[in-house]
Amino acid sequence: MTYISIKRATIALILAPGLILGTSPAAATAPDDAKAKPPALTCDTTTPEGLSYTVIKAGKGEKPGADAKVKVNYKGMLTSDGSMFDSGEGTEFKVSAVISGFAQGLQLMQPGSSYRFCIPSKLGYGANGSGPIPANADLVFEVDLLSFTLPQPKPVIPVAERTCDKTTESGLRYFVIQSGTGKVPTTSDMALVDFATFDAKTGITQDQREWEKITLAQATPQFVEALKLMKAGSSYTFCMPMPKTDVVAPEINIKINLLDVRTAPELDF
């Protein structure tokens, strides 16, 4: 009889109102008038620029720079109500191609890490908004950094090929890297060239084109003068003076390989 009494008492205790829910009946039925902001929409560390972030999972290795290309899983939410406006898996893009707050956050991460970014409007889409993102909206992103790659180093022009030691009457300066034996282009010709503009001090290539077709009749006077100094098969460096109003770049440094000279196609006017 004692065993039965204990058993019944235990069952009654388990089934007692409120204990099933782990709280009192009054608390279980109390109205939920004031909901706190969900933890998923908050961050615990703030940078001087105003970005806040939380490290959900730490990673290992180097961090991507602004010129890196990242591969990520992500989802973006509005801070105001937590609604998701965008997501992606295995998405690849350049760090410099996204909004300022997202770009700053990515540069804090290491491969294998998961972060939450709380991005104020000023580091997001600002007063204009974008698509489903309203004006002046604060955003939250949860991001997994899977991997990143760095761009290939830009070619560097050798020191010996950066200085122009000859000058024409017009002020165009140049240096002969290699002389050619082919045809000299005329105004009625089309020149096929490889060329690269570069920084005179470092030699780092800024822009590079291959097998570019230049119709002399449509080119700038300086470019025409430069090409007319060359023979097919030659390679020259030119230091072309820019207009005096251009105080940022007094001249443009360009290396040209004249590959071939052909008769220009007829122009339609």
Backbone bond lengths (Angstrom), bond angles and torsions (degrees), N, CA, C in turn:
res aa  C-N    CA-C-N  psi(-1)  N-CA   C-N-CA  omega(-1)  CA-C   N-CA-C  phi
1 M - - - 1.463 - - 1.522 110.69 -
2 T 1.311 113.37 -36.16 1.469 117.35 179.48 1.513 110.38 -63.01
3 Y 1.355 117.19 -42.20 1.462 122.45 -179.76 1.519 110.86 -60.73
4 I 1.343 117.14 -43.72 1.465 121.62 -179.98 1.509 110.50 -63.02
5 S 1.309 117.69 -42.25 1.462 120.90 -178.92 1.512 111.38 -62.55
6 I 1.338 116.07 -42.81 1.463 120.15 179.27 1.516 110.31 -63.79
7 K 1.323 116.82 -42.23 1.461 121.39 -178.86 1.511 110.97 -62.58
8 R 1.345 117.24 -44.31 1.453 120.30 179.87 1.521 111.17 -65.20
9 A 1.305 115.68 -38.62 1.470 119.72 179.76 1.518 110.60 -64.16
10 T 1.329 116.79 -38.65 1.469 121.43 179.81 1.517 111.08 -65.75
11 I 1.347 116.43 -44.26 1.462 120.82 178.86 1.513 110.74 -62.77
12 A 1.313 116.24 -42.17 1.464 120.34 179.55 1.517 110.96 -62.93
13 L 1.337 116.30 -36.82 1.463 120.63 179.98 1.522 110.89 -67.09
14 I 1.336 116.21 -41.94 1.459 121.11 -179.52 1.515 111.80 -64.51
15 L 1.336 116.11 -38.76 1.453 121.21 -176.70 1.516 113.87 -88.28
16 A 1.315 118.23 2.85 1.464 120.78 -178.23 1.515 110.01 -61.86
17 P 1.362 117.55 135.98 1.474 121.07 179.99 1.525 110.64 -55.76
18 G 1.327 114.67 137.18 1.464 120.23 178.13 1.505 112.49 93.83
19 L 1.354 117.62 -35.73 1.453 119.32 -178.97 1.526 111.38 -73.75
20 I 1.334 116.92 -26.58 1.465 119.96 177.23 1.526 109.90 -63.91
21 L 1.334 115.33 -37.07 1.465 120.21 -178.16 1.516 111.98 -90.55
22 G 1.304 117.01 -6.13 1.446 119.54 179.79 1.509 112.56 76.73
23 T 1.351 117.22 19.76 1.467 120.29 -179.34 1.512 107.72 -156.33
24 S 1.282 117.01 176.73 1.455 120.47 -179.78 1.512 110.21 -80.93
25 P 1.346 118.35 155.18 1.468 121.03 178.85 1.510 111.88 -56.68
26 A 1.299 117.12 -38.52 1.464 119.81 -178.56 1.515 110.59 -63.51
27 A 1.351 116.25 -42.95 1.460 119.90 -179.53 1.515 110.87 -68.33
28 A 1.312 118.51 -34.71 1.458 121.87 -177.36 1.510 112.01 -67.59
29 T 1.307 116.99 -29.81 1.464 119.61 -176.61 1.525 112.65 -103.46
30 A 1.343 117.32 3.34 1.467 119.99 -178.33 1.515 110.18 -66.98
31 P 1.322 118.48 137.97 1.470 120.95 179.07 1.513 111.42 -63.95
32 D 1.320 116.48 142.79 1.472 122.24 -179.84 1.521 108.27 -98.73
33 D 1.329 115.45 76.86 1.454 120.37 -173.45 1.521 113.01 -76.60
34 A 1.328 116.19 -38.78 1.477 119.43 -174.25 1.516 109.36 -118.43
35 K 1.297 116.97 100.65 1.458 121.80 178.39 1.528 109.72 -88.23
36 A 1.321 115.76 132.64 1.468 119.57 176.91 1.518 109.33 -76.30
37 K 1.317 115.79 155.58 1.469 120.20 177.63 1.522 108.80 -61.43
38 P 1.310 118.94 130.40 1.464 121.10 -178.92 1.524 110.99 -56.82
39 P 1.334 116.82 140.08 1.470 119.70 -179.37 1.522 113.12 -55.58
40 A 1.345 117.13 -29.50 1.467 120.55 -178.29 1.519 112.54 -65.99
41 L 1.328 118.14 -10.75 1.453 120.83 -178.51 1.531 112.06 -108.80
42 T 1.318 116.57 16.13 1.462 120.33 178.94 1.520 110.47 -123.64
43 C 1.327 115.61 156.83 1.461 122.20 178.87 1.525 108.59 -132.71
44 D 1.334 117.03 156.15 1.459 118.98 -171.78 1.521 116.05 -111.28
45 T 1.333 118.17 -6.98 1.469 120.29 -179.86 1.516 108.86 -129.68
46 T 1.326 116.90 135.89 1.460 121.21 -178.41 1.522 110.53 -120.11
47 T 1.327 116.20 134.52 1.464 121.71 178.24 1.525 109.72 -86.95
48 P 1.332 117.98 163.49 1.469 120.56 177.33 1.530 113.04 -58.75
49 E 1.323 117.14 -26.82 1.466 120.65 -179.33 1.527 112.54 -77.45
50 G 1.341 117.46 -14.18 1.459 119.96 178.68 1.518 114.31 109.23
51 L 1.330 118.40 -5.11 1.464 121.24 176.04 1.523 108.76 -77.41
52 S 1.326 116.72 136.47 1.462 121.35 172.94 1.531 108.58 -111.60
53 Y 1.330 115.62 149.87 1.467 118.77 -178.99 1.519 110.62 -152.86
54 T 1.322 114.68 159.26 1.460 123.08 174.01 1.523 108.12 -131.84
55 V 1.314 116.50 133.37 1.461 120.93 176.24 1.528 107.61 -85.62
56 I 1.312 116.12 107.85 1.462 121.10 178.01 1.522 110.27 -80.20
57 K 1.319 114.83 -40.33 1.464 121.59 178.91 1.514 108.03 -148.21
58 A 1.313 117.54 130.04 1.463 121.69 -179.92 1.523 110.10 -80.66
59 G 1.331 115.07 151.22 1.461 120.84 176.47 1.513 110.76 -115.46
60 K 1.312 116.42 -166.02 1.466 121.74 179.87 1.521 109.70 -138.24
61 G 1.319 115.25 152.06 1.461 119.86 173.55 1.510 113.22 104.71
62 E 1.320 115.14 -166.45 1.459 122.55 -178.82 1.527 111.23 -74.14
63 K 1.325 114.78 162.03 1.464 120.82 177.52 1.525 109.73 -104.29
64 P 1.328 118.26 144.74 1.473 119.92 179.58 1.522 111.38 -71.86
65 G 1.324 115.65 145.54 1.454 121.24 173.86 1.515 110.23 -94.91
66 A 1.327 115.57 -177.60 1.465 120.43 -177.22 1.525 112.04 -64.59
67 D 1.347 117.28 -24.78 1.460 120.44 -177.91 1.527 112.71 -93.33
68 A 1.322 117.83 3.43 1.467 121.15 -177.83 1.525 111.33 -80.28
69 K 1.321 114.96 159.05 1.459 122.21 173.01 1.522 107.27 -109.93
70 V 1.326 117.87 123.21 1.453 121.81 -174.74 1.523 111.39 -106.57
71 K 1.338 114.52 156.83 1.463 121.84 172.44 1.526 106.72 -122.38
72 V 1.337 117.21 120.46 1.457 120.45 -171.37 1.528 112.63 -138.66
73 N 1.332 114.44 157.85 1.459 122.55 159.66 1.526 105.37 -103.43
74 Y 1.312 117.86 140.20 1.457 118.26 -178.96 1.527 110.98 -156.02
75 K 1.320 114.42 160.21 1.460 121.22 167.09 1.517 108.06 -144.13
76 G 1.327 116.12 140.98 1.448 121.95 -179.09 1.509 110.83 -115.05
77 M 1.338 116.21 136.59 1.471 121.53 -177.66 1.517 110.40 -131.99
78 L 1.320 116.07 153.90 1.452 121.39 172.29 1.516 109.16 -81.45
79 T 1.325 116.28 130.75 1.459 119.78 179.97 1.520 111.78 -62.71
80 S 1.310 117.46 -31.84 1.464 121.92 -174.74 1.516 113.57 -61.48
81 D 1.337 117.77 -39.86 1.467 119.19 -176.74 1.532 113.89 -138.07
82 G 1.319 117.41 1.00 1.460 120.46 178.09 1.510 114.84 78.40
83 S 1.326 117.82 3.88 1.469 119.73 -179.02 1.527 110.17 -69.79
84 M 1.326 116.16 138.44 1.457 121.53 -178.31 1.527 110.23 -84.93
85 F 1.313 116.97 129.85 1.459 120.73 179.98 1.527 112.90 -110.69
86 D 1.347 117.46 -11.94 1.456 119.14 -179.96 1.518 109.34 -163.91
87 S 1.335 116.16 153.56 1.461 121.30 175.79 1.518 108.88 -160.68
88 G 1.314 115.87 161.97 1.454 119.82 178.01 1.519 110.66 -165.58
89 E 1.322 116.38 154.27 1.461 122.43 176.98 1.518 109.30 -127.46
90 G 1.309 116.00 130.43 1.465 120.86 -178.54 1.518 112.71 63.27
91 T 1.332 116.38 28.64 1.462 121.51 -177.71 1.528 110.09 -79.04
92 E 1.328 116.87 137.15 1.461 121.74 -178.75 1.522 110.58 -117.65
93 F 1.312 116.61 137.00 1.458 121.77 176.97 1.528 108.80 -164.78
94 K 1.329 115.39 164.66 1.462 120.67 176.22 1.520 109.70 -78.97
95 V 1.326 115.47 141.92 1.459 120.17 178.33 1.528 110.72 -57.85
96 S 1.317 115.89 -40.11 1.466 120.64 -177.22 1.524 113.38 -72.12
97 A 1.347 117.43 -6.70 1.463 120.51 -174.95 1.527 113.36 -92.71
98 V 1.338 117.66 -3.40 1.463 120.26 -176.43 1.529 110.67 -110.44
99 I 1.333 116.42 173.56 1.460 120.66 -178.25 1.534 110.71 -58.78
100 S 1.309 115.54 155.67 1.461 121.73 -172.39 1.524 113.41 -55.53
101 G 1.327 117.33 -46.09 1.455 120.20 -177.93 1.520 112.86 -64.16
102 F 1.332 116.99 -39.77 1.465 121.77 178.26 1.524 109.66 -66.50
103 A 1.326 116.87 -43.70 1.464 121.22 -179.91 1.523 111.09 -62.06
104 Q 1.334 117.17 -42.41 1.462 120.70 178.33 1.520 110.85 -62.14
105 G 1.322 116.10 -42.56 1.452 120.60 -179.54 1.516 113.15 -64.62
106 L 1.313 116.69 -42.62 1.465 120.47 -179.43 1.525 111.34 -59.68
107 Q 1.331 116.62 -32.94 1.460 120.43 -178.16 1.531 113.06 -77.30
108 L 1.338 116.64 -3.72 1.458 121.33 173.13 1.530 111.72 -90.75
109 M 1.323 116.94 -16.21 1.452 121.93 -169.13 1.526 113.23 -90.58
110 Q 1.332 114.02 160.46 1.463 122.56 172.16 1.529 107.92 -122.58
111 P 1.319 117.96 153.06 1.469 119.38 179.00 1.531 111.63 -54.03
112 G 1.331 115.06 136.92 1.455 120.63 -178.85 1.515 113.76 92.24
113 S 1.326 117.11 -6.43 1.461 120.23 -177.95 1.519 111.80 -90.48
114 S 1.337 114.20 159.86 1.466 122.04 174.55 1.529 107.42 -129.02
115 Y 1.312 116.47 127.35 1.461 121.99 -178.85 1.516 110.18 -126.86
116 R 1.320 114.42 156.07 1.456 121.06 167.14 1.525 107.65 -113.10
117 F 1.322 116.93 128.01 1.462 122.23 177.37 1.522 109.86 -107.92
118 C 1.303 117.21 130.38 1.463 122.42 171.80 1.531 106.37 -108.60
119 I 1.305 114.84 107.30 1.459 121.36 -170.15 1.525 110.45 -107.10
120 P 1.335 117.16 114.58 1.465 118.64 176.65 1.517 110.72 -68.47
121 S 1.304 115.44 157.87 1.467 120.86 -176.19 1.527 113.06 -52.84
122 K 1.343 116.93 -38.47 1.462 120.14 -176.97 1.527 112.36 -64.39
123 L 1.339 117.79 -22.00 1.456 121.85 176.64 1.527 111.56 -103.26
124 G 1.346 114.86 8.41 1.466 120.16 179.60 1.510 111.08 -117.32
125 Y 1.329 116.03 -117.05 1.462 120.46 -176.25 1.532 113.13 -102.49
126 G 1.340 116.32 1.79 1.454 120.89 172.01 1.520 114.33 59.08
127 A 1.331 113.67 -149.56 1.460 120.55 -175.38 1.523 113.25 -72.47
128 N 1.308 118.03 -14.38 1.471 120.50 -177.49 1.523 112.94 -86.31
129 G 1.348 117.10 -30.85 1.454 119.03 -173.70 1.520 110.89 68.06
130 S 1.323 116.11 -175.11 1.464 120.53 178.37 1.523 109.28 -165.49
131 G 1.350 116.60 116.32 1.460 120.47 177.47 1.518 111.21 56.86
132 P 1.356 117.80 -120.91 1.469 120.27 -178.36 1.529 113.46 -75.20
133 I 1.323 117.30 -4.33 1.456 120.89 -178.70 1.526 109.03 -93.15
134 P 1.326 118.16 115.09 1.469 119.59 -178.08 1.525 112.23 -72.10
135 A 1.308 115.55 169.08 1.463 121.06 178.68 1.523 110.09 -62.44
136 N 1.335 115.01 144.27 1.468 122.80 175.55 1.526 113.16 58.50
137 A 1.316 116.89 30.85 1.464 121.05 -177.65 1.528 111.11 -88.92
138 D 1.331 116.17 131.44 1.454 121.54 170.20 1.531 108.15 -82.02
139 L 1.323 116.01 145.54 1.466 120.47 -173.00 1.522 111.73 -125.73
140 V 1.320 115.43 155.96 1.457 122.37 173.45 1.525 108.29 -128.73
141 F 1.325 115.96 130.15 1.464 120.59 175.04 1.522 108.83 -121.51
142 E 1.315 116.18 137.46 1.456 121.28 168.59 1.522 106.50 -109.87
143 V 1.333 115.46 125.41 1.463 120.94 -167.84 1.524 110.98 -132.54
144 D 1.330 115.87 133.31 1.470 122.41 168.86 1.524 106.94 -107.61
145 L 1.312 117.49 120.88 1.466 120.59 175.93 1.523 108.11 -88.63
146 L 1.324 116.62 108.02 1.460 121.40 -177.98 1.525 111.26 -79.79
147 S 1.333 115.70 -45.22 1.465 120.43 -178.85 1.516 108.72 -169.52
148 F 1.317 116.38 171.94 1.460 120.38 172.69 1.517 109.54 -153.13
149 T 1.323 115.40 156.12 1.461 121.52 177.62 1.518 108.95 -128.05
150 L 1.322 115.67 151.02 1.453 121.59 177.95 1.520 109.56 -101.62
151 P 1.321 117.06 148.86 1.467 119.16 178.75 1.521 110.97 -66.93
152 Q 1.300 115.83 152.63 1.455 120.11 176.47 1.530 109.37 -62.84
153 P 1.334 117.51 140.69 1.466 119.52 178.06 1.526 111.06 -57.67
154 K 1.322 115.94 140.19 1.457 119.81 178.79 1.528 109.65 -72.28
155 P 1.333 117.06 142.14 1.466 119.95 178.80 1.533 110.97 -59.27
156 V 1.309 115.26 149.54 1.469 121.37 179.17 1.526 109.38 -116.37
157 I 1.329 116.38 127.61 1.457 121.46 177.00 1.528 108.27 -74.32
158 P 1.333 119.18 129.37 1.465 121.10 -179.47 1.523 112.12 -57.27
159 V 1.324 115.68 150.15 1.473 121.73 -178.71 1.520 111.22 -54.47
160 A 1.321 116.85 -41.33 1.473 121.00 -175.95 1.521 112.74 -65.23
161 E 1.344 117.99 -16.76 1.461 120.92 -176.54 1.536 112.69 -105.72
162 R 1.331 117.65 8.53 1.466 120.35 -175.76 1.523 113.56 -96.05
163 T 1.300 117.98 -20.93 1.462 121.48 -173.38 1.520 110.75 -99.65
164 C 1.308 115.80 130.05 1.471 121.48 179.18 1.535 108.66 -93.71
165 D 1.326 116.11 121.64 1.472 119.77 -174.65 1.533 113.68 -107.25
166 K 1.324 117.92 -1.28 1.467 121.55 179.12 1.530 108.46 -123.95
167 T 1.343 116.32 150.85 1.463 120.65 -178.07 1.522 110.00 -136.96
168 T 1.319 117.46 134.70 1.457 122.41 176.45 1.533 109.59 -86.69
169 E 1.322 116.43 172.09 1.469 120.80 -179.39 1.527 111.77 -62.33
170 S 1.307 117.04 -28.96 1.472 120.22 -179.03 1.530 112.49 -78.75
171 G 1.330 117.23 -11.48 1.463 121.05 -177.87 1.514 113.87 102.01
172 L 1.331 117.41 0.92 1.457 121.00 176.85 1.526 109.06 -72.79
173 R 1.303 117.14 123.90 1.466 121.21 178.88 1.530 109.32 -103.40
174 Y 1.343 115.46 149.13 1.457 118.72 -177.20 1.525 111.34 -154.87
175 F 1.328 114.52 165.76 1.463 122.47 177.41 1.521 107.59 -139.34
176 V 1.313 116.65 132.23 1.465 121.82 -179.84 1.530 109.02 -88.48
177 I 1.325 115.87 109.90 1.463 120.34 177.21 1.519 110.09 -82.02
178 Q 1.322 114.55 -43.96 1.472 120.78 179.94 1.519 108.50 -150.79
179 S 1.308 116.47 131.62 1.466 121.11 178.22 1.518 110.04 -84.09
180 G 1.329 115.79 145.13 1.459 120.81 177.09 1.524 110.89 -105.49
181 T 1.310 115.85 173.81 1.473 121.06 -179.12 1.518 111.61 -124.57
182 G 1.318 117.16 3.23 1.455 120.65 -175.81 1.515 112.88 -89.02
183 K 1.311 115.22 -159.60 1.457 123.09 -175.44 1.526 111.80 -75.08
184 V 1.326 115.37 143.84 1.460 121.82 172.13 1.528 107.83 -87.70
185 P 1.320 118.95 127.14 1.474 119.86 -177.37 1.528 112.29 -69.68
186 T 1.321 115.65 147.54 1.457 122.47 175.08 1.522 108.68 -115.10
187 T 1.323 116.20 176.94 1.465 120.29 -178.00 1.528 112.11 -62.59
188 S 1.314 117.59 -24.44 1.463 120.67 -178.80 1.529 112.69 -88.85
189 D 1.325 117.05 3.73 1.467 120.89 -176.16 1.528 112.55 -102.17
190 M 1.317 112.78 169.78 1.465 122.04 171.69 1.522 107.13 -119.37
191 A 1.331 116.48 129.25 1.464 121.29 179.65 1.520 109.82 -100.91
192 L 1.316 115.98 135.59 1.457 120.95 174.39 1.526 107.21 -103.47
193 V 1.321 116.69 119.99 1.460 120.27 -171.60 1.527 112.02 -135.85
194 D 1.330 114.45 154.00 1.458 122.53 159.63 1.517 105.01 -103.38
195 F 1.326 118.16 136.96 1.456 117.99 175.26 1.517 111.03 -146.11
196 A 1.332 114.54 156.78 1.456 120.86 178.48 1.517 109.11 -144.88
197 T 1.329 116.87 127.00 1.460 120.41 170.80 1.527 107.50 -86.94
198 F 1.335 116.71 149.74 1.459 118.85 -174.94 1.517 111.25 -151.08
199 D 1.336 115.06 161.69 1.453 122.01 176.16 1.529 108.71 -78.57
200 A 1.330 116.85 126.40 1.456 120.77 -174.35 1.534 112.70 -62.83
201 K 1.328 117.52 -32.86 1.465 120.55 -177.00 1.520 112.48 -80.84
202 T 1.330 116.37 -47.79 1.465 119.87 -175.60 1.522 113.35 -92.61
203 G 1.337 116.58 -23.14 1.460 120.64 -175.56 1.514 113.71 78.48
204 I 1.339 118.13 2.32 1.460 121.11 -177.85 1.528 110.07 -70.41
205 T 1.311 115.82 129.05 1.463 121.67 -179.64 1.524 110.84 -67.22
206 Q 1.326 115.62 132.55 1.457 120.97 179.69 1.521 111.88 -100.29
207 D 1.321 116.39 -38.56 1.461 121.22 178.26 1.519 107.70 -145.50
208 Q 1.312 116.60 141.10 1.457 120.48 -175.66 1.521 110.08 -139.86
209 R 1.320 116.38 132.11 1.465 122.16 177.96 1.524 109.20 -129.83
210 E 1.324 115.72 147.98 1.469 121.16 178.20 1.523 110.11 -125.30
211 W 1.331 114.89 140.34 1.466 122.48 176.28 1.531 110.82 53.20
212 E 1.323 114.44 44.77 1.466 120.94 -179.82 1.522 109.65 -81.34
213 K 1.326 116.52 134.84 1.459 121.07 179.74 1.530 109.18 -95.42
214 I 1.309 116.81 116.94 1.467 122.32 -178.26 1.529 108.76 -113.93
215 T 1.322 116.13 111.04 1.464 120.36 174.06 1.527 107.85 -83.99
216 L 1.326 116.77 114.38 1.462 120.21 -172.50 1.524 112.74 -58.98
217 A 1.329 117.42 -33.98 1.457 120.79 -178.51 1.527 111.88 -65.43
218 Q 1.331 117.04 -16.76 1.455 121.06 -178.99 1.531 113.08 -111.68
219 A 1.319 117.05 -1.09 1.459 120.76 -177.34 1.526 111.21 -86.14
220 T 1.320 116.60 165.69 1.467 121.27 177.43 1.533 109.58 -69.38
221 P 1.334 117.48 154.22 1.473 120.18 -178.85 1.531 112.89 -55.32
222 Q 1.334 117.20 -40.56 1.462 119.45 -179.61 1.520 111.89 -65.20
223 F 1.325 116.79 -40.29 1.458 119.90 -179.98 1.523 110.13 -67.75
224 V 1.325 116.43 -38.28 1.467 120.46 177.69 1.519 109.96 -63.68
225 E 1.336 117.12 -45.42 1.467 120.50 178.93 1.528 110.82 -60.07
226 A 1.325 116.20 -41.44 1.460 120.45 -179.95 1.521 111.47 -63.01
227 L 1.321 116.64 -47.74 1.461 120.05 -178.01 1.522 112.06 -65.12
228 K 1.332 116.75 -33.13 1.465 120.07 -179.35 1.530 112.79 -72.95
229 L 1.337 116.99 -10.64 1.464 120.55 173.52 1.524 111.94 -82.75
230 M 1.321 116.29 -14.47 1.456 121.69 -170.32 1.530 112.41 -103.69
231 K 1.323 114.66 159.09 1.455 122.74 169.17 1.520 107.88 -115.72
232 A 1.322 116.67 151.64 1.464 120.06 178.41 1.527 109.23 -55.68
233 G 1.332 115.15 133.88 1.463 120.43 -178.11 1.517 112.76 97.80
234 S 1.325 117.07 -4.21 1.459 120.06 -177.90 1.524 111.36 -94.90
235 S 1.331 115.22 164.64 1.456 122.90 178.09 1.519 108.37 -136.66
236 Y 1.333 116.95 123.57 1.464 122.57 -177.03 1.529 109.84 -128.85
237 T 1.339 113.98 152.73 1.459 120.67 165.52 1.517 107.76 -107.21
238 F 1.337 116.50 134.40 1.465 121.27 178.53 1.528 109.67 -120.27
239 C 1.311 115.64 139.44 1.457 123.18 173.02 1.518 105.87 -113.56
240 M 1.310 115.74 95.08 1.458 121.39 -172.27 1.525 110.87 -93.56
241 P 1.332 118.58 118.44 1.465 119.91 178.63 1.519 111.08 -65.77
242 M 1.314 114.90 138.76 1.456 121.23 177.48 1.528 109.24 -95.37
243 P 1.338 118.30 166.38 1.460 120.18 176.97 1.524 111.76 -54.45
244 K 1.319 117.57 146.17 1.463 121.48 -176.83 1.517 112.76 -60.85
245 T 1.322 117.06 -20.55 1.469 120.34 179.60 1.530 111.65 -73.99
246 D 1.333 116.47 -16.50 1.461 120.29 -178.80 1.530 108.64 -88.50
247 V 1.334 116.62 88.27 1.465 120.84 -176.65 1.524 111.89 -78.71
248 V 1.332 117.27 -19.26 1.461 120.56 -178.99 1.516 110.69 -74.15
249 A 1.323 116.85 -42.50 1.466 121.10 -178.33 1.518 109.19 -130.31
250 P 1.353 117.82 91.77 1.461 120.18 -178.49 1.523 113.38 -64.56
251 E 1.337 116.96 -23.24 1.463 119.90 175.69 1.517 109.81 -152.52
252 I 1.305 115.05 159.46 1.457 121.03 177.36 1.520 108.05 -112.02
253 N 1.320 115.52 132.34 1.454 121.39 -179.10 1.521 108.84 -103.53
254 I 1.317 115.34 125.00 1.460 120.02 -173.69 1.532 111.14 -141.61
255 K 1.314 114.89 134.25 1.463 121.05 175.71 1.517 107.53 -103.64
256 I 1.340 116.13 128.35 1.470 120.94 -176.91 1.519 109.94 -122.91
257 N 1.317 115.70 129.61 1.463 122.05 169.02 1.521 107.27 -106.74
258 L 1.341 117.23 115.40 1.465 120.85 178.76 1.520 108.12 -86.89
259 L 1.321 115.99 104.83 1.464 121.53 -174.17 1.517 112.74 -80.63
260 D 1.342 116.33 -42.19 1.462 119.65 -175.53 1.527 109.11 -160.82
261 V 1.320 115.60 159.27 1.461 122.24 176.61 1.518 107.79 -127.19
262 R 1.324 116.25 127.47 1.452 121.07 -178.48 1.525 109.42 -133.61
263 T 1.331 114.99 161.67 1.460 118.84 176.64 1.522 108.94 -68.60
264 A 1.314 115.27 131.63 1.478 119.61 -177.29 1.524 109.65 -70.09
265 P 1.334 116.27 144.86 1.468 119.64 174.74 1.529 109.84 -65.80
266 E 1.327 116.38 154.38 1.450 119.61 179.02 1.527 110.34 -66.40
267 L 1.316 115.06 139.63 1.452 120.69 -178.94 1.518 111.18 -92.68
268 D 1.327 115.19 139.07 1.461 119.87 176.26 1.524 108.69 -96.52
269 F 1.316 116.88 121.55 1.459 121.55 -179.56 1.526 109.93 -105.97
